[in-house]
Amino acid sequence: MKIGISSFVLFFVLYVNILSQSYLKDEKKFGPEYFPLNKNFNYKFESNFGKTTGKFNQNGKYFTINYLAEDGKLKYTLFKDSTGIYLTKTETDVDVFLGISSTSSITYDRPILRIPFPLMLGQTWKWEGYEIEDGERRKIKVEGKVLGEEDMNTPIGKFECLKIRIKFTSEEGANNTITEWLAPNVGAVKIYAKLESTGIAGFFQTLLGLDEIYFNITEFKKN
């Protein structure tokens, strides 16, 4: 009897292991085609900053994506390897009031894991470190999650998108959440950001209507 039970238990364990391996093998994966870094790609968006263009440039292994709007500029510096896409620098220049602009240039003590590869539904990732601006270091935490797949209807067509959410929190109380809808071989077709800051920065952010930012694609071209 003991031999029979042992054999059954062994068979059951092997069966569960085979099923789990089969499930992992068949689980859908999403690669770098959902966040393409391509210097030949050009975008146009409608946003609450007005009409916005997006363009990639390349310098060696580094790519910059430049968003140029009527009321400001946003520039990210990134690079890609086999493990994902990493962010090394963020630059902004925003017209906040009557021609007065607010500029910033932020680097990090080590590259931020922006998106890991491959991605899977429900996947999460984290990064902790320091952002550096004007010689000051602030501790930040980045948390990402794949929320699921979602069809998006846009002026340039319908896309089967991967929806991801990235949260940036700082020790000073900032809590920013970016949700992106990524289409294969195109990239972001929709971006929504909720920005929450504390103190005087948070007051002016809300006053000027900068607590929410959206970008909706209107045009996509390849050079």
C-alpha positions in Angstrom: 0.0 0.0 0.0 2.8 2.4 0.9 4.5 1.7 -2.4 1.3 2.5 -4.3 0.7 5.8 -2.5 4.3 6.8 -3.1 4.0 6.0 -6.8 0.8 8.0 -7.0 2.4 11.0 -5.2 5.4 10.9 -7.5 3.2 10.7 -10.6 1.1 13.6 -9.4 4.1 15.8 -8.8 5.6 15.0 -12.2 2.2 15.7 -13.8 1.8 19.1 -12.1 5.4 20.0 -13.1 4.8 19.1 -16.7 1.6 21.2 -16.7 3.3 24.2 -15.2 6.2 24.0 -17.6 3.8 23.8 -20.5 1.8 26.8 -19.2 5.0 28.9 -18.9 6.1 27.9 -22.4 2.7 28.9 -23.9 2.3 32.2 -21.9 2.2 35.1 -24.3 5.2 37.3 -24.4 5.8 40.8 -25.7 9.1 42.0 -27.0 10.8 45.3 -28.0 8.5 45.8 -31.0 6.1 47.4 -28.5 8.6 50.1 -27.6 10.6 50.6 -30.8 13.6 52.9 -30.8 13.8 53.9 -34.4 15.4 57.2 -35.7 13.1 56.9 -38.8 9.9 57.2 -36.8 8.0 60.5 -36.5 4.8 61.0 -34.5 2.2 63.7 -34.1 -0.1 63.9 -31.0 -3.0 65.9 -29.8 -2.3 66.9 -26.2 -3.3 69.4 -23.5 0.0 71.2 -24.4 -1.4 71.6 -27.9 -0.3 69.9 -31.0 2.8 67.9 -30.3 5.4 66.2 -32.5 7.6 63.3 -31.4 10.9 62.3 -33.1 13.8 59.9 -32.3 17.5 60.7 -32.7 20.4 58.4 -32.3 23.9 58.9 -31.0 25.8 55.7 -30.8 23.9 53.3 -28.5 21.8 56.2 -27.1 18.4 57.3 -28.4 16.6 60.5 -27.6 12.9 61.0 -28.1 12.0 64.6 -28.4 8.4 65.8 -27.8 7.9 69.4 -29.0 4.6 71.1 -28.2 3.3 74.7 -28.4 3.9 75.2 -24.7 7.0 73.1 -24.0 9.6 70.5 -24.7 10.2 67.1 -23.3 13.3 65.0 -24.0 14.2 61.4 -22.9 17.6 59.8 -23.3 17.4 56.0 -23.5 19.3 52.9 -24.5 18.3 49.3 -25.2 20.0 45.9 -24.5 18.7 42.3 -24.4 17.2 42.9 -20.9 15.1 46.0 -21.6 15.0 49.7 -22.3 16.7 52.0 -19.8 16.2 55.7 -19.1 19.4 57.8 -18.3 18.2 61.4 -18.6 15.0 63.5 -18.6 14.9 67.2 -19.8 11.9 69.5 -19.7 11.3 73.1 -20.8 7.7 74.2 -20.1 6.1 77.6 -20.6 4.3 77.9 -17.3 2.9 81.5 -17.3 3.1 84.6 -19.7 6.3 83.5 -21.3 8.0 82.4 -18.1 9.5 78.9 -18.6 10.5 76.2 -16.1 13.4 74.0 -17.2 15.0 70.9 -15.6 17.6 68.4 -16.5 17.6 65.2 -14.4 20.0 62.3 -14.5 20.1 59.1 -12.4 22.7 57.4 -10.3 22.2 54.4 -12.5 20.0 53.8 -15.5 16.3 53.3 -14.7 14.7 50.1 -16.0 11.9 51.7 -18.1 10.6 48.5 -19.6 12.0 44.9 -19.2 12.0 42.3 -22.0 10.2 40.1 -22.5 7.0 41.4 -21.1 4.1 39.2 -19.9 0.6 39.9 -18.8 0.5 40.9 -15.1 4.2 41.3 -14.9 5.7 43.8 -12.5 9.1 45.3 -12.1 10.8 47.7 -9.7 13.7 50.1 -9.5 15.1 52.2 -6.7 17.8 54.8 -6.7 18.5 58.5 -6.9 17.6 61.3 -9.4 20.2 64.1 -9.6 19.2 67.7 -10.5 21.5 70.7 -10.0 23.8 68.6 -7.8 21.0 67.5 -5.5 20.1 63.9 -5.0 16.6 62.7 -4.3 15.6 59.1 -3.6 13.0 57.8 -6.0 11.2 54.5 -6.6 9.8 53.3 -10.0 7.2 50.5 -10.2 5.9 49.1 -13.5 3.1 46.7 -14.3 1.6 45.2 -17.4 -2.1 45.8 -17.0 -3.3 43.9 -20.0 -4.2 44.1 -23.7 -6.6 46.7 -25.0 -7.8 47.7 -28.5 -7.4 51.4 -29.2 -9.2 53.3 -31.9 -7.2 56.3 -33.1 -7.4 58.7 -36.1 -4.8 56.6 -37.8 -6.5 53.2 -37.3 -7.2 50.5 -34.7 -4.4 49.0 -32.7 -4.1 46.0 -30.4 -2.1 47.5 -27.6 -0.3 46.5 -24.5 -1.3 48.7 -21.6 1.3 49.4 -19.0 1.5 51.6 -15.9 4.6 53.1 -14.4 4.6 54.9 -11.0 7.3 57.3 -9.9 7.4 58.2 -6.2 10.0 60.3 -4.4 11.0 60.8 -0.8 9.7 64.4 -1.1 6.1 63.3 -1.7 5.8 63.4 -5.5 3.6 60.6 -6.8 3.4 60.4 -10.6 1.7 57.7 -12.6 2.1 57.2 -16.4 -0.2 54.9 -18.3 0.8 54.0 -21.9 -0.9 52.1 -24.6 1.8 50.5 -26.8 1.2 49.2 -30.3 3.6 46.8 -32.0 6.1 48.4 -34.4 4.6 51.8 -33.6 5.1 52.5 -29.9 2.9 54.7 -27.7 -0.4 55.6 -29.4 -1.8 57.0 -26.1 -0.2 58.4 -23.0 -1.9 59.6 -19.8 0.0 60.9 -16.8 -1.4 61.9 -13.4 1.1 64.1 -11.5 0.9 64.7 -7.8 3.4 67.0 -6.0 3.4 68.5 -2.5 4.0 72.0 -1.3 4.2 75.1 -3.5 5.1 73.0 -6.5 1.9 71.0 -6.2 -0.1 74.2 -5.8 1.2 75.8 -9.0 1.0 72.4 -10.8 -2.7 72.2 -10.1 -3.3 76.0 -10.7 -1.7 75.8 -14.2 -3.5 72.6 -15.1 -0.4 70.5 -15.2 -1.6 67.8 -12.8 -2.8 65.7 -15.8 -1.1 65.2 -19.1 -2.4 63.3 -22.1 -1.1 62.5 -25.6 -3.2 60.9 -28.3 -1.6 60.0 -31.6 -2.9 61.6 -34.8 -0.1 60.8 -37.2 2.7 58.2 -37.6 5.3 58.2 -40.4 8.5 56.4 -41.3 11.2 58.3 -43.1 
